Amino acid sequence: MSQPQTANPPASQPEMASLLMGAGFALASLIILPAVAQKIGMGSSLTIALRGVLMRAANRF
């Protein structure tokens, strides 16, 4: 008899890790960074620059 075939293999771990890292960087740049910047009194231009860096990092993953 033939063995049953699986429809789709489970998602690989590197893809899931990339998704989680990208989501983490996006969350950090949109929510966490502005909150921390306001708390420590960081300038808005520096905050925007750091947000851009984090969003570029999120795009790489």
TIDO-463316 format. One record per atom (N, C-alpha, C, CB): x, y, z negated; residue number from 1; residue in one letter; atom name. Coordinates in nm, 4 decimals. Atoms other than C-alpha are relative to their C-alpha. Glycine has a CB too. Layout:
N
+----------+----------+----------+-----+------+------+
|        X |        Y |        Z | pos | code | site |
+----------+----------+----------+-----+------+------+
|        X |        Y |        Z | NUM |    a |   CA |
...
+----------+----------+----------+-----+------+------+
//
This chain:
61
+----------+----------+----------+-----+------+------+
|        X |        Y |        Z | pos | code | site |
+----------+----------+----------+-----+------+------+
|   0.0826 |  -0.1175 |   0.0000 |   1 |    m |    N |
|   0.0000 |   0.0000 |   0.0000 |   1 |    m |   CA |
|   0.0875 |   0.1245 |   0.0000 |   1 |    m |    C |
|  -0.0942 |  -0.0006 |  -0.1199 |   1 |    m |   CB |
|  -0.0757 |  -0.1244 |  -0.0039 |   2 |    s |    N |
|   0.1098 |   0.3568 |   0.0552 |   2 |    s |   CA |
|  -0.0180 |   0.0775 |  -0.1297 |   2 |    s |    C |
|  -0.0430 |   0.0855 |   0.1196 |   2 |    s |   CB |
|   0.0058 |  -0.0808 |   0.1210 |   3 |    q |    N |
|   0.1883 |   0.5926 |  -0.2278 |   3 |    q |   CA |
|  -0.0758 |   0.1284 |   0.0283 |   3 |    q |    C |
|   0.1414 |   0.0308 |  -0.0527 |   3 |    q |   CB |
|   0.0717 |  -0.1273 |  -0.0210 |   4 |    p |    N |
|  -0.0374 |   0.8968 |  -0.2758 |   4 |    p |   CA |
|   0.0983 |   0.1160 |   0.0080 |   4 |    p |    C |
|  -0.1021 |   0.0248 |  -0.1138 |   4 |    p |   CB |
|  -0.0862 |  -0.1171 |  -0.0170 |   5 |    q |    N |
|   0.1174 |   1.2222 |  -0.1628 |   5 |    q |   CA |
|  -0.0574 |   0.1171 |  -0.0791 |   5 |    q |    C |
|   0.0145 |   0.0373 |   0.1506 |   5 |    q |   CB |
|   0.0452 |  -0.1189 |   0.0717 |   6 |    t |    N |
|   0.1049 |   1.5377 |  -0.3679 |   6 |    t |   CA |
|  -0.0266 |   0.1110 |   0.1004 |   6 |    t |    C |
|   0.1046 |   0.0451 |  -0.1060 |   6 |    t |   CB |
|   0.0386 |  -0.1078 |  -0.0912 |   7 |    a |    N |
|  -0.0605 |   1.8377 |  -0.2047 |   7 |    a |   CA |
|   0.1077 |   0.1076 |   0.0050 |   7 |    a |    C |
|  -0.1343 |   0.0614 |  -0.0427 |   7 |    a |   CB |
|  -0.1005 |  -0.1060 |   0.0080 |   8 |    n |    N |
|   0.1868 |   2.1027 |  -0.3207 |   8 |    n |   CA |
|   0.0944 |  -0.0307 |  -0.1147 |   8 |    n |    C |
|  -0.0662 |   0.1396 |  -0.0186 |   8 |    n |   CB |
|  -0.0913 |   0.0182 |   0.1128 |   9 |    p |    N |
|   0.5020 |   2.0683 |  -0.5253 |   9 |    p |   CA |
|  -0.0150 |   0.1153 |  -0.0987 |   9 |    p |    C |
|   0.1462 |  -0.0103 |   0.0491 |   9 |    p |   CB |
|   0.0104 |  -0.1104 |   0.0974 |  10 |    p |    N |
|   0.5064 |   2.2707 |  -0.8488 |  10 |    p |   CA |
|   0.0965 |   0.1118 |   0.0343 |  10 |    p |    C |
|   0.0274 |  -0.0504 |  -0.1427 |  10 |    p |   CB |
|  -0.0844 |  -0.1173 |  -0.0270 |  11 |    a |    N |
|   0.6544 |   2.6194 |  -0.8297 |  11 |    a |   CA |
|   0.1371 |  -0.0201 |  -0.0632 |  11 |    a |    C |
|  -0.0662 |   0.1301 |  -0.0540 |  11 |    a |   CB |
|  -0.1358 |   0.0170 |   0.0521 |  12 |    s |    N |
|   1.0288 |   2.6234 |  -0.8738 |  12 |    s |   CA |
|   0.0273 |   0.1026 |  -0.1093 |  12 |    s |    C |
|   0.1044 |   0.0130 |   0.1134 |  12 |    s |   CB |
|  -0.0325 |  -0.0860 |   0.1137 |  13 |    q |    N |
|   1.1777 |   2.7776 |  -1.1846 |  13 |    q |   CA |
|   0.0623 |   0.1333 |   0.0409 |  13 |    q |    C |
|   0.0936 |  -0.0723 |  -0.0928 |  13 |    q |   CB |
|  -0.0581 |  -0.1307 |  -0.0360 |  14 |    p |    N |
|   1.3877 |   3.0463 |  -1.0072 |  14 |    p |   CA |
|  -0.1046 |   0.1007 |   0.0481 |  14 |    p |    C |
|   0.1049 |  -0.0185 |   0.1083 |  14 |    p |   CB |
|   0.1039 |  -0.0923 |  -0.0457 |  15 |    e |    N |
|   1.0766 |   3.1931 |  -0.8432 |  15 |    e |   CA |
|  -0.0766 |   0.0587 |  -0.1181 |  15 |    e |    C |
|  -0.0968 |  -0.0712 |   0.0954 |  15 |    e |   CB |
|   0.0722 |  -0.0467 |   0.1177 |  16 |    m |    N |
|   0.8977 |   3.2155 |  -1.1768 |  16 |    m |   CA |
|   0.0865 |   0.0970 |  -0.0810 |  16 |    m |    C |
|  -0.0433 |  -0.1193 |  -0.0873 |  16 |    m |   CB |
|  -0.0905 |  -0.0888 |   0.0732 |  17 |    a |    N |
|   1.2028 |   3.3715 |  -1.3415 |  17 |    a |   CA |
|   0.0102 |   0.1355 |   0.0695 |  17 |    a |    C |
|   0.1396 |  -0.0638 |  -0.0130 |  17 |    a |   CB |
|  -0.0064 |  -0.1255 |  -0.0752 |  18 |    s |    N |
|   1.2258 |   3.6317 |  -1.0641 |  18 |    s |   CA |
|  -0.1268 |   0.0814 |  -0.0198 |  18 |    s |    C |
|   0.0221 |  -0.0274 |   0.1491 |  18 |    s |   CB |
|   0.1274 |  -0.0688 |   0.0202 |  19 |    l |    N |
|   0.8585 |   3.7146 |  -1.1024 |  19 |    l |   CA |
|  -0.0066 |   0.0624 |  -0.1389 |  19 |    l |    C |
|  -0.1171 |  -0.0969 |   0.0199 |  19 |    l |   CB |
|   0.0035 |  -0.0521 |   0.1363 |  20 |    l |    N |
|   0.8899 |   3.7553 |  -1.4778 |  20 |    l |   CA |
|   0.0985 |   0.1150 |  -0.0201 |  20 |    l |    C |
|   0.0300 |  -0.1113 |  -0.0989 |  20 |    l |   CB |
|  -0.0962 |  -0.1093 |   0.0132 |  21 |    m |    N |
|   1.2031 |   3.9700 |  -1.4511 |  21 |    m |   CA |
|  -0.0493 |   0.1255 |   0.0701 |  21 |    m |    C |
|   0.1355 |  -0.0413 |   0.0564 |  21 |    m |   CB |
|   0.0536 |  -0.1154 |  -0.0719 |  22 |    g |    N |
|   1.0440 |   4.1958 |  -1.1904 |  22 |    g |   CA |
|  -0.1132 |   0.0655 |  -0.0758 |  22 |    g |    C |
|  -0.0476 |  -0.0410 |   0.1375 |  22 |    g |   CB |
|   0.1109 |  -0.0540 |   0.0786 |  23 |    a |    N |
|   0.7313 |   4.2336 |  -1.4010 |  23 |    a |   CA |
|   0.0513 |   0.0682 |  -0.1266 |  23 |    a |    C |
|  -0.0993 |  -0.1115 |  -0.0364 |  23 |    a |   CB |
|  -0.0582 |  -0.0601 |   0.1197 |  24 |    g |    N |
|   0.9431 |   4.3063 |  -1.7082 |  24 |    g |   CA |
|   0.0622 |   0.1356 |   0.0283 |  24 |    g |    C |
|   0.1040 |  -0.0921 |  -0.0592 |  24 |    g |   CB |
|  -0.0597 |  -0.1289 |  -0.0372 |  25 |    f |    N |
|   1.1382 |   4.5800 |  -1.5301 |  25 |    f |   CA |
|  -0.1081 |   0.1023 |   0.0321 |  25 |    f |    C |
|   0.0942 |  -0.0167 |   0.1206 |  25 |    f |   CB |
|   0.1086 |  -0.0926 |  -0.0316 |  26 |    a |    N |
|   0.8161 |   4.7337 |  -1.3987 |  26 |    a |   CA |
|  -0.0679 |   0.0486 |  -0.1280 |  26 |    a |    C |
|  -0.1028 |  -0.0671 |   0.0931 |  26 |    a |   CB |
|   0.0608 |  -0.0374 |   0.1280 |  27 |    l |    N |
|   0.6606 |   4.7283 |  -1.7461 |  27 |    l |   CA |
|   0.0894 |   0.0962 |  -0.0766 |  27 |    l |    C |
|  -0.0279 |  -0.1246 |  -0.0850 |  27 |    l |   CB |
|  -0.0934 |  -0.0870 |   0.0713 |  28 |    a |    N |
|   0.9719 |   4.8824 |  -1.8946 |  28 |    a |   CA |
|   0.0033 |   0.1396 |   0.0607 |  28 |    a |    C |
|   0.1400 |  -0.0605 |   0.0010 |  28 |    a |   CB |
|  -0.0126 |  -0.1316 |  -0.0628 |  29 |    s |    N |
|   0.9868 |   5.1625 |  -1.6386 |  29 |    s |   CA |
|  -0.1284 |   0.0813 |  -0.0098 |  29 |    s |    C |
|   0.0393 |  -0.0155 |   0.1455 |  29 |    s |   CB |
|   0.1269 |  -0.0734 |   0.0009 |  30 |    l |    N |
|   0.6168 |   5.2519 |  -1.6527 |  30 |    l |   CA |
|  -0.0535 |   0.0292 |  -0.1394 |  30 |    l |    C |
|  -0.1026 |  -0.0769 |   0.0762 |  30 |    l |   CB |
|   0.0602 |  -0.0157 |   0.1326 |  31 |    i |    N |
|   0.5341 |   5.2132 |  -2.0223 |  31 |    i |   CA |
|   0.1049 |   0.0221 |  -0.1087 |  31 |    i |    C |
|  -0.0837 |  -0.1222 |  -0.0339 |  31 |    i |   CB |
|  -0.0940 |  -0.0030 |   0.1120 |  32 |    i |    N |
|   0.8290 |   5.1491 |  -2.2510 |  32 |    i |   CA |
|   0.0964 |   0.1178 |   0.0101 |  32 |    i |    C |
|   0.0783 |  -0.1304 |  -0.0064 |  32 |    i |   CB |
|  -0.0973 |  -0.1083 |  -0.0161 |  33 |    l |    N |
|   1.0810 |   5.3966 |  -2.1073 |  33 |    l |   CA |
|  -0.0583 |   0.1376 |  -0.0323 |  33 |    l |    C |
|   0.0535 |   0.0000 |   0.1414 |  33 |    l |   CB |
|   0.0541 |  -0.1323 |   0.0359 |  34 |    p |    N |
|   0.8521 |   5.7040 |  -2.1220 |  34 |    p |   CA |
|  -0.0296 |   0.0143 |  -0.1500 |  34 |    p |    C |
|  -0.1273 |   0.0262 |   0.0789 |  34 |    p |   CB |
|   0.0295 |  -0.0073 |   0.1431 |  35 |    a |    N |
|   0.7475 |   5.6181 |  -2.4777 |  35 |    a |   CA |
|   0.1277 |   0.0218 |  -0.0815 |  35 |    a |    C |
|  -0.0712 |  -0.1281 |  -0.0463 |  35 |    a |   CB |
|  -0.1272 |  -0.0151 |   0.0702 |  36 |    v |    N |
|   1.1073 |   5.5824 |  -2.5951 |  36 |    v |   CA |
|   0.0596 |   0.1376 |   0.0281 |  36 |    v |    C |
|   0.0988 |  -0.1110 |   0.0417 |  36 |    v |   CB |
|  -0.0544 |  -0.1315 |  -0.0363 |  37 |    a |    N |
|   1.2125 |   5.8957 |  -2.4060 |  37 |    a |   CA |
|  -0.0688 |   0.1118 |  -0.0774 |  37 |    a |    C |
|  -0.0149 |   0.0243 |   0.1507 |  37 |    a |   CB |
|   0.0733 |  -0.1014 |   0.0753 |  38 |    q |    N |
|   0.9400 |   6.0986 |  -2.5747 |  38 |    q |   CA |
|   0.0388 |  -0.0042 |  -0.1473 |  38 |    q |    C |
|  -0.1515 |  -0.0199 |   0.0158 |  38 |    q |   CB |
|  -0.0330 |   0.0153 |   0.1414 |  39 |    k |    N |
|   1.0305 |   5.9587 |  -2.9146 |  39 |    k |   CA |
|   0.1367 |   0.0606 |  -0.0330 |  39 |    k |    C |
|  -0.0024 |  -0.1478 |  -0.0386 |  39 |    k |   CB |
|  -0.1338 |  -0.0511 |   0.0293 |  40 |    i |    N |
|   1.3986 |   6.0534 |  -2.8872 |  40 |    i |   CA |
|   0.0243 |   0.1383 |   0.0596 |  40 |    i |    C |
|   0.1042 |  -0.0963 |   0.0518 |  40 |    i |   CB |
|  -0.0123 |  -0.1349 |  -0.0537 |  41 |    g |    N |
|   1.3380 |   6.3773 |  -2.6981 |  41 |    g |   CA |
|   0.0852 |   0.0091 |   0.1254 |  41 |    g |    C |
|   0.0566 |   0.0894 |  -0.1036 |  41 |    g |   CB |
|  -0.0774 |   0.0006 |  -0.1241 |  42 |    m |    N |
|   1.5011 |   6.2825 |  -2.3689 |  42 |    m |   CA |
|  -0.0670 |   0.0895 |   0.1034 |  42 |    m |    C |
|   0.0151 |  -0.1438 |   0.0546 |  42 |    m |   CB |
|   0.0535 |  -0.0879 |  -0.1031 |  43 |    g |    N |
|   1.4595 |   6.5255 |  -2.0805 |  43 |    g |   CA |
|  -0.0776 |  -0.0759 |   0.1066 |  43 |    g |    C |
|   0.1119 |   0.0776 |   0.0644 |  43 |    g |   CB |
|   0.0856 |   0.0657 |  -0.0991 |  44 |    s |    N |
|   1.2014 |   6.4538 |  -1.8128 |  44 |    s |   CA |
|   0.0774 |  -0.0413 |   0.1247 |  44 |    s |    C |
|  -0.1144 |   0.0921 |   0.0393 |  44 |    s |   CB |
|  -0.0757 |   0.0367 |  -0.1200 |  45 |    s |    N |
|   1.4541 |   6.4547 |  -1.5276 |  45 |    s |   CA |
|   0.0819 |  -0.1272 |  -0.0229 |  45 |    s |    C |
|   0.0925 |   0.1153 |   0.0419 |  45 |    s |   CB |
|  -0.0734 |   0.1218 |   0.0323 |  46 |    l |    N |
|   1.6651 |   6.1905 |  -1.7014 |  46 |    l |   CA |
|  -0.0940 |  -0.1196 |  -0.0090 |  46 |    l |    C |
|   0.0765 |   0.0170 |  -0.1315 |  46 |    l |   CB |
|   0.0989 |   0.1064 |   0.0080 |  47 |    t |    N |
|   1.3541 |   5.9853 |  -1.7734 |  47 |    t |   CA |
|  -0.0413 |  -0.0461 |   0.1391 |  47 |    t |    C |
|  -0.1223 |   0.0466 |  -0.0789 |  47 |    t |   CB |
|   0.0385 |   0.0349 |  -0.1362 |  48 |    i |    N |
|   1.2526 |   5.9976 |  -1.4073 |  48 |    i |   CA |
|   0.1132 |  -0.0748 |   0.0698 |  48 |    i |    C |
|  -0.0380 |   0.1261 |   0.0794 |  48 |    i |   CB |
|  -0.1146 |   0.0684 |  -0.0602 |  49 |    a |    N |
|   1.6041 |   5.8958 |  -1.2999 |  49 |    a |   CA |
|   0.0110 |  -0.1437 |  -0.0515 |  49 |    a |    C |
|   0.1301 |   0.0770 |  -0.0295 |  49 |    a |   CB |
|  -0.0056 |   0.1347 |   0.0566 |  50 |    l |    N |
|   1.6036 |   5.5986 |  -1.5376 |  50 |    l |   CA |
|  -0.1160 |  -0.0853 |   0.0500 |  50 |    l |    C |
|  -0.0015 |   0.0062 |  -0.1529 |  50 |    l |   CB |
|   0.1146 |   0.0728 |  -0.0541 |  51 |    r |    N |
|   1.2569 |   5.4999 |  -1.4165 |  51 |    r |   CA |
|   0.0300 |  -0.0479 |   0.1427 |  51 |    r |    C |
|  -0.1268 |   0.0892 |  -0.0018 |  51 |    r |   CB |
|  -0.0378 |   0.0390 |  -0.1360 |  52 |    g |    N |
|   1.3886 |   5.4985 |  -1.0584 |  52 |    g |   CA |
|   0.0979 |  -0.1160 |   0.0008 |  52 |    g |    C |
|   0.0603 |   0.1177 |   0.0734 |  52 |    g |   CB |
|  -0.0978 |   0.1093 |   0.0091 |  53 |    v |    N |
|   1.6807 |   5.2768 |  -1.1581 |  53 |    v |   CA |
|  -0.0695 |  -0.1310 |  -0.0358 |  53 |    v |    C |
|   0.1089 |   0.0328 |  -0.1047 |  53 |    v |   CB |
|   0.0703 |   0.1215 |   0.0394 |  54 |    l |    N |
|   1.4502 |   5.0286 |  -1.3302 |  54 |    l |   CA |
|  -0.0902 |  -0.0529 |   0.1112 |  54 |    l |    C |
|  -0.0821 |   0.0258 |  -0.1246 |  54 |    l |   CB |
|   0.0856 |   0.0455 |  -0.1095 |  55 |    m |    N |
|   1.2107 |   5.0185 |  -1.0355 |  55 |    m |   CA |
|   0.0832 |  -0.0618 |   0.1121 |  55 |    m |    C |
|  -0.0840 |   0.1165 |   0.0544 |  55 |    m |   CB |
|  -0.0879 |   0.0621 |  -0.1000 |  56 |    r |    N |
|   1.5004 |   4.9484 |  -0.7969 |  56 |    r |   CA |
|   0.0448 |  -0.1375 |  -0.0464 |  56 |    r |    C |
|   0.1226 |   0.0889 |   0.0277 |  56 |    r |   CB |
|  -0.0389 |   0.1307 |   0.0544 |  57 |    a |    N |
|   1.6141 |   4.6681 |  -1.0259 |  57 |    a |   CA |
|  -0.1148 |  -0.0984 |   0.0104 |  57 |    a |    C |
|   0.0451 |   0.0130 |  -0.1463 |  57 |    a |   CB |
|   0.1163 |   0.0885 |  -0.0118 |  58 |    a |    N |
|   1.2607 |   4.5269 |  -1.0256 |  58 |    a |   CA |
|  -0.0191 |  -0.0456 |   0.1437 |  58 |    a |    C |
|  -0.1267 |   0.0706 |  -0.0498 |  58 |    a |   CB |
|   0.0133 |   0.0364 |  -0.1410 |  59 |    n |    N |
|   1.2616 |   4.5282 |  -0.6449 |  59 |    n |   CA |
|   0.1007 |  -0.1067 |   0.0422 |  59 |    n |    C |
|   0.0166 |   0.1229 |   0.0868 |  59 |    n |   CB |
|  -0.1039 |   0.0967 |  -0.0376 |  60 |    r |    N |
|   1.5793 |   4.3200 |  -0.6302 |  60 |    r |   CA |
|  -0.0360 |  -0.1414 |  -0.0405 |  60 |    r |    C |
|   0.1323 |   0.0381 |  -0.0626 |  60 |    r |   CB |
|   0.0344 |   0.1342 |   0.0485 |  61 |    f |    N |
|   1.4240 |   4.0283 |  -0.8180 |  61 |    f |   CA |
|  -0.1265 |  -0.0486 |   0.0597 |  61 |    f |    C |
|  -0.0117 |  -0.0020 |  -0.1491 |  61 |    f |   CB |
+----------+----------+----------+-----+------+------+
//
